[in-house]
Amino acid sequence: MSILICGSLAFDTIMTFEGRFAEQILPSQLHILNVSFLVPGMRREYGGCAGNIAYGLRQLGSPAVPLAMIGNDASDYLARLQALGVDTRFIGTTADNYTAQAMIMTDRDNNQITAFHPGAMAQAHENRVPTAAGIQLAIVAPDGRDAMIEHAQQLAEAGIPFVFDPGQGLPMFNGEELRRFIDQASWVAVNDYEGKMLSDRTGLSLEQIAAKVKGLVVTLAEHGCDVYEGGAVKRVPGVKATEVVDPTGCGDAFRAALLHGLSQAWTLERCAELGNRMGALKIARRGGQNYQLT
């Protein structure tokens, strides 16, 4: 079963702040915020939701077919994906832009501040969902606004079941647009913060959202996740990580496991169990694509 991953390919510049953001930001002075963080650690990693999910799927032995756009600076990224066995036929290239760039700063409590330059991702809507490529399952992950809207519509029209994963792209959409995504999707996956925002913007409770799809998964970091399915909700316990090093890409590792399990016709609970294990493995390694499954 080919799994289409609609989402971004990006380079992540990850910086480590050894203090706590909360100790540097004065709540009473937010209207004149002017702060600087010393970041002794910095590295550049391959990232983007589509790239991270594709990496996780290949670790699990599942096929990965990203639908994404890169810029004029990503030939090494393309070669890396191909070496991993990722199907890169539907990755477009634009000569006029850089590949999307995420600048991520993490403090000692694993809180993150991210600045994101979309670059080539802004043209991702130019890539259409390939309906003649044997695609049987998909995910609409964070990407350009137009791309997310159009790819969800194209998947729905083609009758291809997909996971709606709004992630950090959620604030781009109003309530009506988010309700349309939910109506088109087969499953919805969010973290607890995104779940609250999704409820606020749509006017729907998590239970009401779950009733519109086959299943809803709300991840809760180290506490595991809540699985809404068949009118019931169940807490799937988290997996203790051997080490907490870097949360970047943990959600994408979880979603790779979710897609892998769905492609095998697993129950949503079993998918979530594997997702929690994948997240625990990922957080013990730096970057979104450096963990390995034995």
C-alpha positions as CSV (number, residue, x, y, z in Angstrom):
1,M,0.0,0.0,0.0
2,S,1.5,3.3,-1.1
3,I,1.3,6.1,1.6
4,L,1.2,9.7,0.3
5,I,2.6,12.3,2.6
6,C,1.3,15.8,1.7
7,G,3.5,18.2,3.7
8,S,6.7,20.2,3.9
9,L,10.3,19.4,3.3
10,A,12.6,21.8,5.2
11,F,15.9,22.3,6.8
12,D,15.9,22.7,10.5
13,T,18.4,25.0,12.2
14,I,18.2,23.8,15.9
15,M,19.6,26.0,18.6
16,T,19.9,25.0,22.3
17,F,19.2,27.6,25.0
18,E,20.6,26.3,28.3
19,G,18.2,28.4,30.5
20,R,14.4,28.7,30.6
21,F,12.4,31.0,28.5
22,A,10.1,31.7,31.4
23,E,13.0,33.2,33.3
24,Q,13.9,35.6,30.5
25,I,10.5,36.9,29.5
26,L,8.7,39.3,31.8
27,P,4.9,38.8,31.4
28,S,4.3,42.4,32.4
29,Q,6.5,43.7,29.5
30,L,5.2,41.6,26.6
31,H,3.9,44.7,24.8
32,I,7.6,45.9,24.5
33,L,9.2,42.4,24.2
34,N,12.9,42.7,23.4
35,V,14.9,39.6,24.4
36,S,18.0,37.9,23.3
37,F,19.0,34.2,24.0
38,L,22.6,33.0,24.0
39,V,22.5,29.6,22.2
40,P,25.9,27.8,22.5
41,G,24.6,24.8,20.6
42,M,23.5,24.9,17.0
43,R,23.2,22.4,14.2
44,R,21.4,22.0,10.8
45,E,19.2,19.0,10.3
46,Y,17.0,17.5,7.5
47,G,13.4,18.2,8.5
48,G,9.9,19.2,7.5
49,C,6.8,17.2,8.3
50,A,6.8,15.2,5.1
51,G,10.5,14.4,5.3
52,N,10.3,13.3,9.0
53,I,7.2,11.2,8.4
54,A,8.8,9.6,5.3
55,Y,11.9,8.8,7.4
56,G,9.8,7.1,10.1
57,L,7.8,5.1,7.6
58,R,11.0,3.8,6.0
59,Q,12.3,2.9,9.4
60,L,9.2,0.8,9.8
61,G,9.5,-0.7,6.4
62,S,6.5,1.0,4.9
63,P,6.5,2.8,1.5
64,A,6.7,6.6,1.6
65,V,5.6,8.9,-1.2
66,P,6.0,12.6,-0.3
67,L,4.1,15.2,-2.2
68,A,6.1,18.4,-1.5
69,M,8.1,21.2,-3.0
70,I,11.8,22.0,-2.5
71,G,14.0,24.9,-3.6
72,N,17.3,25.3,-5.4
73,D,19.3,24.3,-2.4
74,A,18.1,20.8,-1.6
75,S,19.8,18.4,-4.0
76,D,21.5,16.7,-1.0
77,Y,18.1,16.3,0.7
78,L,16.6,14.7,-2.4
79,A,19.6,12.3,-2.6
80,R,19.2,11.4,1.0
81,L,15.5,10.5,0.6
82,Q,16.3,8.4,-2.4
83,A,19.0,6.5,-0.5
84,L,16.4,5.8,2.2
85,G,14.1,4.2,-0.4
86,V,11.6,7.1,-0.4
87,D,9.7,7.5,-3.7
88,T,10.6,11.1,-4.8
89,R,8.7,11.2,-8.0
90,F,6.2,13.7,-6.7
91,I,8.6,16.2,-5.1
92,G,8.7,19.3,-7.2
93,T,11.6,21.8,-7.4
94,T,11.5,25.5,-7.9
95,A,14.6,27.4,-9.0
96,D,13.5,30.7,-7.6
97,N,13.2,29.9,-3.9
98,Y,15.1,28.4,-1.0
99,T,13.7,25.2,0.5
100,A,11.6,25.9,3.6
101,Q,13.7,26.7,6.7
102,A,12.7,26.3,10.3
103,M,14.8,28.0,13.0
104,I,14.0,26.2,16.3
105,M,15.2,27.3,19.7
106,T,14.8,24.8,22.6
107,D,15.2,25.6,26.3
108,R,16.2,23.3,29.1
109,D,12.5,22.3,29.7
110,N,12.1,21.4,26.0
111,N,9.9,24.4,25.4
112,Q,10.4,25.6,21.8
113,I,10.3,28.9,19.9
114,T,10.2,28.5,16.1
115,A,10.6,30.9,13.2
116,F,9.6,29.4,9.9
117,H,10.4,30.7,6.3
118,P,8.1,28.9,3.9
119,G,10.3,29.4,0.8
120,A,9.4,26.8,-1.9
121,M,6.6,25.4,0.3
122,A,4.5,28.4,-0.7
123,Q,4.3,26.7,-4.2
124,A,3.3,23.3,-2.9
125,H,-0.2,23.6,-4.2
126,E,1.2,23.4,-7.8
127,N,1.7,19.7,-7.1
128,R,-1.5,17.8,-7.5
129,V,-2.4,14.5,-5.7
130,P,-1.3,11.7,-8.0
131,T,-4.4,9.6,-8.5
132,A,-2.8,7.0,-10.8
133,A,0.1,6.1,-8.5
134,G,-1.5,3.3,-6.4
135,I,-2.0,5.6,-3.4
136,Q,-4.3,4.0,-0.9
137,L,-3.7,6.0,2.2
138,A,-2.5,9.6,2.8
139,I,-1.9,12.3,5.4
140,V,-2.4,16.1,5.0
141,A,0.3,17.5,7.3
142,P,1.5,21.1,7.7
143,D,2.3,22.7,4.4
144,G,1.4,25.8,2.4
145,R,-2.1,27.0,3.1
146,D,-3.3,26.6,-0.4
147,A,-1.6,23.2,-0.7
148,M,-3.4,21.8,2.4
149,I,-6.8,23.0,1.2
150,E,-6.3,21.7,-2.3
151,H,-4.7,18.4,-1.4
152,A,-7.4,17.6,1.1
153,Q,-10.1,18.3,-1.5
154,Q,-8.2,16.2,-4.2
155,L,-7.9,13.3,-1.8
156,A,-11.6,13.5,-0.9
157,E,-12.6,13.6,-4.5
158,A,-10.4,10.6,-5.3
159,G,-11.8,8.6,-2.4
160,I,-8.5,8.2,-0.8
161,P,-8.7,8.0,3.1
162,F,-6.4,10.4,4.8
163,V,-5.3,11.7,8.2
164,F,-5.8,15.4,8.8
165,D,-2.8,16.7,10.8
166,P,-3.0,20.5,11.0
167,G,0.0,20.8,13.4
168,Q,1.6,24.3,13.4
169,G,-0.4,25.1,10.3
170,L,-3.7,25.2,12.3
171,P,-3.7,29.0,12.9
172,M,-3.8,29.6,9.2
173,F,-7.4,28.4,9.0
174,N,-10.7,29.7,10.3
175,G,-13.5,27.5,11.8
176,E,-15.4,26.9,8.6
177,E,-12.2,25.8,6.8
178,L,-11.2,23.5,9.7
179,R,-14.7,21.9,9.8
180,R,-14.4,21.2,6.0
181,F,-11.0,19.5,6.6
182,I,-12.7,17.3,9.3
183,D,-15.6,16.4,7.0
184,Q,-13.2,15.3,4.3
185,A,-10.8,13.4,6.5
186,S,-11.0,9.8,7.8
187,W,-8.9,10.5,10.9
188,V,-7.6,13.5,12.8
189,A,-4.4,13.7,14.7
190,V,-3.4,16.7,17.0
191,N,-1.5,17.3,20.2
192,D,-3.4,18.6,23.2
193,Y,-2.7,22.3,22.5
194,E,-3.8,21.9,18.9
195,G,-6.8,19.9,20.0
196,K,-7.9,22.8,22.2
197,M,-7.4,25.3,19.4
198,L,-9.3,23.1,16.9
199,S,-12.2,22.9,19.3
200,D,-12.2,26.6,19.9
201,R,-12.1,27.5,16.2
202,T,-14.7,25.0,15.0
203,G,-17.0,25.3,18.0
204,L,-16.9,21.5,18.2
205,S,-15.9,19.4,21.3
206,L,-13.3,16.7,20.8
207,E,-16.1,14.2,21.1
208,Q,-18.0,15.9,18.4
209,I,-15.0,16.0,16.1
210,A,-14.4,12.3,16.8
211,A,-18.0,11.5,15.8
212,K,-17.4,13.0,12.3
213,V,-14.4,10.7,11.5
214,K,-13.2,7.1,12.0
215,G,-11.0,8.2,14.8
216,L,-9.3,11.1,16.6
217,V,-5.9,10.9,18.3
218,V,-4.8,13.6,20.8
219,T,-1.1,13.2,21.8
220,L,-0.1,14.2,25.3
221,A,3.7,14.1,25.2
222,E,5.2,11.8,27.8
223,H,1.7,11.0,29.1
224,G,0.8,9.1,26.0
225,C,-2.3,9.9,24.0
226,D,-6.1,9.8,24.0
227,V,-7.8,7.8,21.3
228,Y,-11.4,8.7,20.4
229,E,-13.1,5.9,18.5
230,G,-16.6,4.4,18.3
231,G,-18.0,6.9,20.7
232,A,-15.5,6.2,23.5
233,V,-12.1,7.6,24.5
234,K,-9.2,5.6,25.9
235,R,-5.9,6.8,27.3
236,V,-2.9,4.9,25.8
237,P,0.0,5.3,28.3
238,G,3.2,6.9,27.2
239,V,6.5,5.1,26.9
240,K,9.4,6.3,29.1
241,A,12.3,7.5,27.0
242,T,15.8,6.3,27.8
243,E,16.9,10.0,27.5
244,V,15.2,13.3,26.8
245,V,17.4,15.1,24.3
246,D,15.3,16.8,21.6
247,P,11.5,16.9,21.0
248,T,11.9,18.1,17.4
249,G,10.1,15.6,15.1
250,C,8.5,13.5,17.9
251,G,5.0,14.2,16.5
252,D,6.1,13.2,13.0
253,A,7.6,9.9,14.3
254,F,4.2,9.3,16.0
255,R,2.4,10.0,12.8
256,A,4.6,7.7,10.8
257,A,3.6,4.9,13.2
258,L,0.0,5.9,12.9
259,L,0.1,5.6,9.1
260,H,2.1,2.3,9.2
261,G,-0.5,0.8,11.5
262,L,-3.5,2.1,9.5
263,S,-2.0,0.7,6.4
264,Q,-1.9,-2.7,8.1
265,A,-5.5,-2.4,9.2
266,W,-4.5,-2.2,12.9
267,T,-6.9,-0.8,15.5
268,L,-6.3,2.9,16.3
269,E,-5.2,1.9,19.8
270,R,-2.5,-0.4,18.5
271,C,-1.3,2.3,16.1
272,A,-1.1,4.7,19.1
273,E,0.9,2.2,21.1
274,L,3.5,2.1,18.4
275,G,3.4,5.8,18.0
276,N,4.2,6.3,21.7
277,R,7.2,4.0,21.3
278,M,8.4,5.8,18.2
279,G,8.1,9.2,20.0
280,A,10.1,7.9,22.9
281,L,12.8,6.6,20.5
282,K,12.9,9.9,18.6
283,I,13.2,12.2,21.7
284,A,16.4,10.4,22.7
285,R,18.2,11.5,19.6
286,R,18.8,15.0,18.2
287,G,17.1,16.1,15.0
288,G,14.0,14.7,13.3
289,Q,15.7,12.0,11.3
290,N,18.5,10.4,13.3
291,Y,16.8,7.8,15.4
292,Q,16.9,4.2,14.2
293,L,14.8,1.1,14.8
294,T,16.6,-2.2,15.5
